[in-house]
């Protein structure tokens, strides 16, 4: 049969739509899905299915970053009278493998002149054999010379605190090993743990891997405290093993960690009696309470945030802990 051009065009106009409809119903056109609900293998598939996966991929790096970040003092108990608090059941985040190739290691000062992590394998060979020299020429970040004769044993609020004690490494006027620390942190917080390491090394002739990390918040020049970790080598930590955070505080004195300025506690509202009513912000999830201006409040989920006016004692009795950042 012979078709004229006009007749052939008419046939095409009727047949092609039928063929297209059939192909769609059989789900064989690329990039399309039929009523069966089977996902396309193309990365441009259903937005309703792909979006949760994309959100998880974004969240995962943030969670990993948080885990790798420096110790978050806002997650630690606030200072309540003890010079230190135990971390991770007192188990150091160190292994004997970390000691390989290490004798002593100090971080270079950052852009604000602040110290970083200090690490050493303490042994009889690293301990000093001569008297300590002067370190008065070193001015750590946030340094101030200030006295509180009736409040501080030794009169001066700040010491030039060795991250790794002189008795352990013989490092003296090393600016990468000295921070601005209160007399209280230096003597009551850090020294007992340094003595434990020194005693073990002297008694056994063995070695101890030690790491000390100053903990700064934001751009503050004075550390909120130091994390001290130690593990005796060759015995799996049977001789010495600890993981503690020492508070850089001085009873009776309040400190502006951003600058190093200080004042007697009874002169500032943040250090008022624990039985006096004040405004706080509660985190009902972590069970911590904060001063309203604390930086941790800005990062708090709204559903967990609760304004509270009352006394510090009342919050403690309700099971809340003071924030380790703002020390309310």
Order of alpha helices (4+ residues) and beta strands (2+ residues): alpha-alpha-beta-beta-beta-beta-alpha-beta-alpha-beta-beta-beta-beta-beta-beta-beta-alpha-beta-alpha-beta
